[in-house]
Structures are given as C-alpha cells and as structure tokens.
Amino acid sequence: MAGFGLEQWVSYLGLERVDDPNKDYPVYRKRLDGKIIDLKELDLLVAQRLRGLRTDRQIAQAKVATLLGVKEATYSRYENASSLMTVGRLIHIFEVLDITPEEFFKPFVNKRPSRPIGDSRKDARTKLMEGTVDHLNKLDNTALKAVHDLVTAMEPRTIGRQ
C-alpha cells in the first residue's frame, strides 16, 4: 500500500494550493486565522514574536546577542526579519529566552484535522494528554515532582489496561 495520493494528502491535512509569485511551482499551505499568510509575512510574524518575548523578559538585544555568540546587529536583523535564522540558531534562542518550541510556535499553528474514523479513542487520548501537559506546564517544580512520583508509582498497576 503506497499511502495517500497527493490530492488525498492535501485534503486530509486541510491544505490549500497557493501560487507563490516568487516560486515557479505551487505550494500548499494552511490558513492561519482565516487567511493564508505568505512566507515573507510569516517570517515577519516570527520575528515580531521573538522581539515580543525578549522585551517581555526585559532582556536587551545586546545581552541576547552575547549569549548567542553573535553581533548585536546580527540579532537585530533576526528581530526585523531582514536576516533569517537557521533552525539550530532558533533552538539556541529558545534556550536563551527559556521558552519551548511549542510555546513559541503556538500562535502560528492551527489545530490538527480530525483523524479518520476508527481513531476516535486515539483522538480522545491525545486530547487528554495535551490537556494534562498544559496543566503540568503550570506547576512549580515541587508540585511537578509530586505528580511525577505519583505517576511513576501507578505505572506498574496500569500497564496493559489501556
């Protein structure tokens, strides 16, 4: 079985064909807040998110640049979307700003489409896991340790019951 064909995959993922004037071929994208945002605008939104997170933490550009091992002008270009970052650099920025990739990209990600019929139990489990993780992220270290210890103690009793 070869899997989905292109059109089936596009439909399954909720993608739409977009003719990008900067490309010789179409691309397939999802809507964000009801519209399809071109990649340059998306780069700008990422840069604005980066700047907002840094200013929320009251950290100067110069300090972030030093922690990243780049010149302040280079980091400034990241926040203005005039220079693009590598994935490795972006992950390093997440470390310096103490944010997870999930937290950073949450405003840019649409909910995943519902899965084919037959996966409803998996969907319910996935939703429960996601909700639990959201709650766990809000706990302080002491409370998180207590929950961890409880789950670890329960594990031998729950294996095989899923």
N, C-alpha and C positions, 0 to 999 in steps of 0.2 A: 504494500500500500504506500503510495507516494505522498499521501497527505493532501492538504488543500491545494487547489489551483490558485493562481494569483487573485482572480476575482472573488473566490470564496474567502481567501485570507483577508482581502481588503474589506469585504463585508463583515466578516467575523470580528475584526478589530475596530470597525467603525471608522475606517479611514476614508478620506476623500481625495480624489485626483486634483492636483494643483499644477497649473502650468506656470512655472517659475521663469520669469524673463531672463534670469541670469544663468539658466541651465538649458541645455539642448534637449532635455528629456523631461517628462513629467515626474513629479514626486507625489507621494501620498502622505497626507497629514491628518491629524485630528483637530477638531475645533477646540478652542480654549475660550471659555466664557462666551460661547456662541459664535465665535468667528475663527477663521483660520489666520493665524499670525505668520507673516513671512519670517524667514530665518534671521534676517537682519534685525527686525523688531524684537524677536525672541532673544537675540544676543544683547540688545539694549535692556530688556527687562531683567535678564540675568545680572547684568552689570549694575542696574539700579538696586536689585535685591542685595547684591554684595555690598554696595555702599550703605544701604539702609541697615544691614546687620552690623556693619562696622561702626556706624555712628550710634546705633542703639547701645552698643557696648562701650561707647565713649573711648574708642581707640583711634589714635591718629594714624593717618596713612603712612607716615614715616615709620611708626612702630611696626605696623603690619609688614611693610616692605623689608625692614630689618629682619623680622622673624622669618620671612620667606627667603631672605638672601638675594633680594633684587633691589634695584634702584627705586627710589620713591616715584620717579617719573614713569617707570615701567608699571608699577602698581596703579598709579593714577590712570594710566591708559586702560587697564583692566576695568576700572570702575566707570570709565567713559565709553566702553565698548569700542575703542579705537585700536586695541590690541586684543586678540583672542588668546585664551589660556589653553594649555594642554589639560587633559583630564588629570594627569599627575599633579599639576600646579593647583588645579581646583581642589583636589583632595587635600593638598597641603594647606590651602586657605581654610578649608573646613576645620582642620586640626587647630590652626591658629585662632580661628574665631569660635572654636568649641561648639560646632554645630554638626549634625549628621547630614549626609546627603539627602536622606528622606525629608528632614526638616527644611533644608534649603530649597529643594525642588517641589515641595508640596503645592505651592501656588501655581505651578506650571503643569501639573499632572491631572488629567481627567480620571474619573473613576473607570475602572476596567469594565468592559462589557460583560453582561451576564454570560455564563458558560452554557454549553449545550445541555439539553435535558438529560438528566441522569447524574449530573454533577451537583444537584441541589444540596446534598449533605456536605460536599466539599465546600460549596459557597458559604453555607451556614458556619462551618468550622473556620473557614478563612476569616469571615466577618468577626466571629468570636475572638479569634487570635489577634486580629488587628485592633479590636476594641480593648482587649486585655493589654496589649503592648502600649496603646495610648495611655492607659491608666498607669502602667508600670513606669512610663517615662516621667510621670509627675511625682513619683515617690522620692523621698530623700534616701540616702544610702542605707540608713538603719532600717527603714521600712522595707526597702527593696531586698535587703539581706534576709529579713524575716520571711518575706514571701518566697524567696529562693529556697530557704531551708524547708519551708512547708511543702513546696512543690517537690523538692528532692526526696523528702520523707514519704510523700504519697506515691512516687513513681513505681516502686515495686508492686503496689496494690492495684495500679491502673493499667499496667502493661497487658495487652491482649483484650481489653474491654472496648477498644474503640470501634 
